[in-house]
Amino acid sequence: MVVAVVIGVCAVLAVLAFFVPRLSRHPERGTQRTLGAGARAGGKAPGVLGRLFSKPFHTSSRAVSRSGSAGRRTRRRMPF
């Protein structure tokens, strides 16, 4: 379920970044902030469990960042 939500957010951010690159920064940062809070909360678990619980949030954060930058990069390469 969480994977579907992250994929949906990435798709929305990519489309938003393509059509309105400047306005896509704020939702991207908000998503990064939310995922960062989850990673910090998961990282408070002791030892290996902390890394295990925070890793999905780091991976999702990286995916959100890549989808936003890919949308802006694609927009930059368009001939219009």
DOGU-571071 format. One record per atom (N, C-alpha, C, CB): y, x, z; residue number from 1; atom name; residue in one letter. Coordinates in nm, 3 decimals, padded with zeros to 5 digits. Each point is the difference from the previous one (the first is absolute). Last residue first. Glycine has a CB too. Layout:
<recs>
REC      yy      xx      zz domi titi drennu
REC       Y       X       Z  NUM   CA      a
...
</recs>
This chain:
<recs>
REC      yy      xx      zz domi titi drennu
REC  02.384  01.041 -02.710   80    N      f
REC  00.120 -00.081  00.011   80   CA      f
REC  00.077  00.025  00.124   80    C      f
REC -00.111 -00.168 -00.131   80   CB      f
REC -00.323  00.373 -00.007   79    N      p
REC  00.109  00.040 -00.091   79   CA      p
REC  00.126 -00.083  00.014   79    C      p
REC -00.174  00.074 -00.156   79   CB      p
REC -00.193  00.072  00.551   78    N      m
REC  00.016 -00.103 -00.103   78   CA      m
REC  00.122  00.035 -00.088   78    C      m
REC -00.105 -00.177  00.152   78   CB      m
REC -00.036  00.423  00.247   77    N      r
REC -00.053  00.044 -00.128   77   CA      r
REC  00.017 -00.101 -00.113   77    C      r
REC -00.161  00.134  00.127   77   CB      r
REC  00.289 -00.222  00.332   76    N      r
REC  00.080  00.112 -00.050   76   CA      r
REC -00.044  00.043 -00.140   76    C      r
REC  00.036  00.076  00.236   76   CB      r
REC -00.288 -00.402 -00.002   75    N      r
REC  00.129 -00.056 -00.043   75   CA      r
REC  00.087  00.110 -00.061   75    C      r
REC -00.015 -00.177  00.180   75   CB      r
REC -00.386  00.305  00.016   74    N      t
REC -00.026 -00.071 -00.125   74   CA      t
REC  00.129 -00.059 -00.055   74    C      t
REC -00.232 -00.052  00.077   74   CB      t
REC  00.250  00.256  00.344   73    N      r
REC -00.022  00.101 -00.103   73   CA      r
REC -00.024 -00.065 -00.136   73    C      r
REC -00.096  00.154  00.174   73   CB      r
REC  00.134 -00.432  00.208   72    N      r
REC  00.130  00.059 -00.035   72   CA      r
REC -00.014  00.104 -00.111   72    C      r
REC  00.078 -00.040  00.234   72   CB      r
REC -00.473 -00.153 -00.068   71    N      g
REC  00.081 -00.101 -00.066   71   CA      g
REC  00.136  00.054 -00.042   71    C      g
REC -00.117 -00.173  00.133   71   CB      g
REC -00.165  00.451  00.118   70    N      a
REC -00.054 -00.019 -00.135   70   CA      a
REC  00.079 -00.105 -00.076   70    C      a
REC -00.227  00.066  00.082   70   CB      a
REC  00.325  00.014  00.373   69    N      s
REC  00.050  00.108 -00.084   69   CA      s
REC -00.052 -00.012 -00.143   69    C      s
REC  00.014  00.147  00.202   69   CB      s
REC -00.169 -00.460  00.114   68    N      g
REC  00.144 -00.013 -00.019   68   CA      g
REC  00.056  00.107 -00.091   68    C      g
REC  00.015 -00.102  00.224   68   CB      g
REC -00.468  00.126 -00.103   67    N      s
REC  00.022 -00.114 -00.089   67   CA      s
REC  00.149 -00.022 -00.024   67    C      s
REC -00.212 -00.105  00.082   67   CB      s
REC  00.075  00.448  00.220   66    N      r
REC -00.034  00.032 -00.138   66   CA      r
REC  00.027 -00.116 -00.094   66    C      r
REC -00.172  00.157  00.083   66   CB      r
REC  00.230 -00.221  00.382   65    N      s
REC  00.098  00.095 -00.051   65   CA      s
REC -00.024  00.031 -00.146   65    C      s
REC  00.022  00.097  00.229   65   CB      s
REC -00.337 -00.359 -00.005   64    N      v
REC  00.125 -00.075 -00.017   64   CA      v
REC  00.108  00.090 -00.058   64    C      v
REC -00.061 -00.150  00.194   64   CB      v
REC -00.347  00.350 -00.079   63    N      a
REC -00.017 -00.087 -00.117   63   CA      a
REC  00.127 -00.080 -00.027   63    C      a
REC -00.245 -00.015  00.048   63   CB      a
REC  00.225  00.283  00.340   62    N      r
REC  00.008  00.085 -00.119   62   CA      r
REC -00.012 -00.085 -00.127   62    C      r
REC -00.098  00.192  00.131   62   CB      r
REC  00.037 -00.408  00.276   61    N      s
REC  00.139  00.041 -00.012   61   CA      s
REC  00.020  00.086 -00.125   61    C      s
REC  00.025 -00.009  00.250   61   CB      s
REC -00.460 -00.114 -00.131   60    N      s
REC  00.074 -00.115 -00.052   60   CA      s
REC  00.146  00.035 -00.020   60    C      s
REC -00.159 -00.155  00.113   60   CB      s
REC -00.112  00.476  00.092   59    N      t
REC -00.041 -00.017 -00.139   59   CA      t
REC  00.076 -00.115 -00.065   59    C      t
REC -00.227  00.091  00.056   59   CB      t
REC  00.290 -00.018  00.402   58    N      h
REC  00.059  00.110 -00.077   58   CA      h
REC -00.033 -00.014 -00.149   58    C      h
REC -00.018  00.149  00.202   58   CB      h
REC -00.181 -00.453  00.093   57    N      f
REC  00.144 -00.026 -00.009   57   CA      f
REC  00.071  00.110 -00.079   57    C      f
REC -00.010 -00.121  00.220   57   CB      f
REC -00.455  00.161 -00.125   56    N      p
REC  00.026 -00.106 -00.098   56   CA      p
REC  00.149 -00.031 -00.016   56    C      p
REC -00.223 -00.096  00.057   56   CB      p
REC  00.092  00.427  00.277   55    N      k
REC -00.016  00.041 -00.141   55   CA      k
REC  00.023 -00.114 -00.100   55    C      k
REC -00.161  00.171  00.080   55   CB      k
REC  00.151 -00.189  00.418   54    N      s
REC  00.130  00.011 -00.066   54   CA      s
REC -00.012  00.032 -00.149   54    C      s
REC  00.094  00.074  00.217   54   CB      s
REC -00.479 -00.118  00.079   53    N      f
REC  00.074 -00.125  00.000   53   CA      f
REC  00.132  00.009 -00.076   53    C      f
REC -00.106 -00.054  00.217   53   CB      f
REC -00.167  00.442 -00.165   52    N      l
REC -00.075 -00.100 -00.074   52   CA      l
REC  00.076 -00.132 -00.010   52    C      l
REC -00.212  00.109  00.076   52   CB      l
REC  00.381  00.244  00.189   51    N      r
REC  00.013  00.032 -00.143   51   CA      r
REC -00.070 -00.105 -00.086   51    C      r
REC  00.011  00.243  00.057   51   CB      r
REC -00.057 -00.292  00.404   50    N      g
REC  00.141 -00.013 -00.036   50   CA      g
REC  00.023  00.029 -00.147   50    C      g
REC  00.062  00.062  00.231   50   CB      g
REC -00.489  00.009 -00.039   49    N      l
REC  00.028 -00.142 -00.024   49   CA      l
REC  00.145 -00.023 -00.040   49    C      l
REC -00.177 -00.059  00.164   49   CB      l
REC  00.021  00.487 -00.027   48    N      v
REC -00.033 -00.030 -00.138   48   CA      v
REC  00.029 -00.146 -00.033   48    C      v
REC -00.176  00.178  00.006   48   CB      v
REC  00.404 -00.051  00.437   47    N      g
REC -00.082  00.088 -00.083   47   CA      g
REC -00.017 -00.044 -00.144   47    C      g
REC -00.114  00.057  00.204   47   CB      g
REC  00.299 -00.433  00.125   46    N      p
REC -00.034  00.139  00.031   46   CA      p
REC -00.085  00.068 -00.108   46    C      p
REC  00.012 -00.062  00.239   46   CB      p
REC  00.372 -00.320 -00.324   45    N      a
REC -00.137  00.002  00.048   45   CA      a
REC -00.041  00.147  00.021   45    C      a
REC -00.057 -00.220 -00.122   45   CB      a
REC  00.473  00.094 -00.071   44    N      k
REC -00.001  00.016  00.146   44   CA      k
REC -00.140 -00.003  00.059   44    C      k
REC  00.224 -00.104  00.005   44   CB      k
REC -00.101  00.029 -00.475   43    N      g
REC -00.011  00.140  00.038   43   CA      g
REC -00.002  00.024  00.149   43    C      g
REC  00.113  00.052 -00.209   43   CB      g
REC -00.040 -00.484  00.008   42    N      g
REC -00.139  00.042 -00.015   42   CA      g
REC -00.022  00.143  00.046   42    C      g
REC -00.022 -00.158 -00.189   42   CB      g
REC  00.460 -00.010  00.186   41    N      a
REC -00.078 -00.073  00.099   41   CA      a
REC -00.147  00.041 -00.006   41    C      a
REC  00.162 -00.193 -00.015   41   CB      a
REC  00.130  00.372 -00.307   40    N      r
REC  00.030  00.055  00.133   40   CA      r
REC -00.081 -00.069  00.108   40    C      r
REC  00.231  00.056 -00.077   40   CB      r
REC -00.265 -00.219 -00.360   39    N      a
REC -00.062  00.132  00.009   39   CA      a
REC  00.026  00.062  00.137   39    C      a
REC  00.027  00.030 -00.248   39   CB      a
REC  00.180 -00.440  00.148   38    N      g
REC -00.144 -00.017  00.015   38   CA      g
REC -00.072  00.132  00.015   38    C      g
REC  00.016 -00.207 -00.133   38   CB      g
REC  00.442  00.215  00.042   37    N      a
REC -00.022 -00.050  00.136   37   CA      a
REC -00.149 -00.022  00.025   37    C      a
REC  00.226 -00.110 -00.003   37   CB      a
REC -00.096  00.232 -00.429   36    N      g
REC  00.016  00.112  00.092   36   CA      g
REC -00.022 -00.042  00.144   36    C      g
REC  00.160  00.104 -00.159   36   CB      g
REC -00.153 -00.431 -00.179   35    N      l
REC -00.125  00.077 -00.004   35   CA      l
REC  00.007  00.121  00.092   35    C      l
REC -00.038 -00.077 -00.234   35   CB      l
REC  00.427 -00.180  00.193   34    N      t
REC -00.106 -00.081  00.060   34   CA      t
REC -00.132  00.076  00.003   34    C      t
REC  00.116 -00.207 -00.080   34   CB      t
REC  00.250  00.406 -00.139   33    N      r
REC  00.026 -00.005  00.144   33   CA      r
REC -00.111 -00.078  00.071   33    C      r
REC  00.247  00.013 -00.043   33   CB      r
REC -00.250  00.003 -00.427   32    N      q
REC -00.033  00.132  00.055   32   CA      q
REC  00.017 -00.001  00.152   32    C      q
REC  00.073  00.111 -00.214   32   CB      q
REC  00.064 -00.490 -00.018   31    N      t
REC -00.146  00.008  00.001   31   CA      t
REC -00.045  00.132  00.059   31    C      t
REC -00.010 -00.149 -00.201   31   CB      t
REC  00.468  00.091  00.141   30    N      g
REC -00.050 -00.092  00.103   30   CA      g
REC -00.151  00.004  00.011   30    C      g
REC  00.197 -00.146 -00.041   30   CB      g
REC  00.011  00.391 -00.304   29    N      r
REC  00.021  00.063  00.131   29   CA      r
REC -00.049 -00.089  00.114   29    C      r
REC  00.198  00.121 -00.094   29   CB      r
REC -00.214 -00.295 -00.341   28    N      e
REC -00.093  00.112  00.011   28   CA      e
REC  00.014  00.068  00.137   28    C      e
REC  00.010  00.035 -00.250   28   CB      e
REC  00.289 -00.384  00.131   27    N      p
REC -00.134 -00.049  00.035   27   CA      p
REC -00.102  00.113  00.015   27    C      p
REC  00.054 -00.211 -00.120   27   CB      p
REC  00.381  00.349 -00.010   26    N      h
REC  00.001 -00.062  00.133   26   CA      h
REC -00.137 -00.060  00.036   26    C      h
REC  00.244 -00.049 -00.029   26   CB      h
REC -00.163  00.240 -00.410   25    N      r
REC -00.007  00.101  00.107   25   CA      r
REC -00.013 -00.065  00.138   25    C      r
REC  00.137  00.154 -00.142   25   CB      r
REC -00.070 -00.381 -00.290   24    N      s
REC -00.138  00.016  00.045   24   CA      s
REC -00.012  00.097  00.117   24    C      s
REC -00.074 -00.049 -00.232   24   CB      s
REC  00.481 -00.062 -00.019   23    N      l
REC -00.034 -00.099  00.103   23   CA      l
REC -00.143  00.015  00.051   23    C      l
REC  00.163 -00.154 -00.106   23   CB      l
REC  00.001  00.434 -00.246   22    N      r
REC  00.079  00.022  00.121   22   CA      r
REC -00.039 -00.094  00.113   22    C      r
REC  00.187  00.079 -00.142   22   CB      r
REC -00.396 -00.120 -00.294   21    N      p
REC -00.036  00.122  00.073   21   CA      p
REC  00.078  00.021  00.129   21    C      p
REC -00.059  00.099 -00.217   21   CB      p
REC -00.095 -00.514 -00.090   20    N      v
REC  00.123  00.030  00.074   20   CA      v
REC -00.024  00.122  00.088   20    C      v
REC  00.069 -00.245 -00.002   20   CB      v
REC -00.407  00.122 -00.316   19    N      f
REC  00.109 -00.088 -00.043   19   CA      f
REC  00.132  00.027  00.071   19    C      f
REC -00.172 -00.170 -00.049   19   CB      f
REC -00.227  00.427  00.150   18    N      f
REC  00.022  00.006 -00.144   18   CA      f
REC  00.123 -00.082 -00.040   18    C      f
REC -00.247  00.031 -00.034   18   CB      f
REC  00.098 -00.032  00.482   17    N      a
REC  00.059  00.131 -00.033   17   CA      a
REC  00.026  00.012 -00.150   17    C      a
REC -00.118  00.102  00.197   17   CB      a
REC -00.105 -00.486 -00.040   16    N      l
REC  00.138  00.000  00.048   16   CA      l
REC  00.070  00.130 -00.036   16    C      l
REC -00.066 -00.151  00.187   16   CB      l
REC -00.391  00.119 -00.279   15    N      v
REC  00.075 -00.090 -00.088   15   CA      v
REC  00.148 -00.001  00.039   15    C      v
REC -00.206 -00.142 -00.034   15   CB      v
REC -00.080  00.386  00.311   14    N      a
REC  00.004  00.063 -00.133   14   CA      a
REC  00.081 -00.085 -00.097   14    C      a
REC -00.223  00.106  00.044   14   CB      a
REC  00.141 -00.277  00.390   13    N      l
REC  00.096  00.111  00.001   13   CA      l
REC  00.011  00.068 -00.135   13    C      l
REC -00.050  00.034  00.240   13   CB      l
REC -00.273 -00.373 -00.185   12    N      v
REC  00.134 -00.058  00.009   12   CA      v
REC  00.106  00.111 -00.003   12    C      v
REC -00.091 -00.196  00.131   12   CB      v
REC -00.358  00.330 -00.113   11    N      a
REC  00.030 -00.063 -00.129   11   CA      a
REC  00.142 -00.057 -00.001   11    C      a
REC -00.244 -00.054 -00.030   11   CB      a
REC  00.081  00.233  00.434   10    N      c
REC  00.020  00.107 -00.099   10   CA      c
REC  00.038 -00.059 -00.136   10    C      c
REC -00.164  00.146  00.122   10   CB      c
REC  00.044 -00.444  00.218    9    N      v
REC  00.131  00.060  00.030    9   CA      v
REC  00.031  00.110 -00.101    9    C      v
REC -00.028 -00.054  00.245    9   CB      v
REC -00.399 -00.142 -00.270    8    N      g
REC  00.105 -00.096 -00.038    8   CA      g
REC  00.139  00.056  00.022    8    C      g
REC -00.155 -00.184  00.057    8   CB      g
REC -00.212  00.435  00.093    7    N      i
REC  00.003 -00.001 -00.147    7   CA      i
REC  00.108 -00.095 -00.050    7    C      i
REC -00.246  00.055 -00.007    7   CB      i
REC  00.168 -00.050  00.467    6    N      v
REC  00.062  00.127 -00.042    6   CA      v
REC  00.009  00.007 -00.152    6    C      v
REC -00.089  00.113  00.207    6   CB      v
REC -00.139 -00.481 -00.023    5    N      v
REC  00.144 -00.008  00.033    5   CA      v
REC  00.071  00.127 -00.048    5    C      v
REC -00.050 -00.147  00.201    5   CB      v
REC -00.417  00.133 -00.238    4    N      a
REC  00.061 -00.092 -00.096    4   CA      a
REC  00.151 -00.011  00.023    4    C      a
REC -00.216 -00.128 -00.015    4   CB      a
REC -00.037  00.373  00.323    3    N      v
REC  00.005  00.072 -00.127    3   CA      v
REC  00.068 -00.086 -00.106    3    C      v
REC -00.210  00.127  00.059    3   CB      v
REC  00.114 -00.315  00.358    2    N      v
REC  00.116  00.090  00.008    2   CA      v
REC  00.017  00.076 -00.130    2    C      v
REC -00.032  00.022  00.249    2   CB      v
REC -00.344 -00.294 -00.210    1    N      m
REC  00.119 -00.082  00.000    1   CA      m
REC  00.126  00.087  00.000    1    C      m
REC -00.127 -00.181  00.121    1   CB      m
</recs>
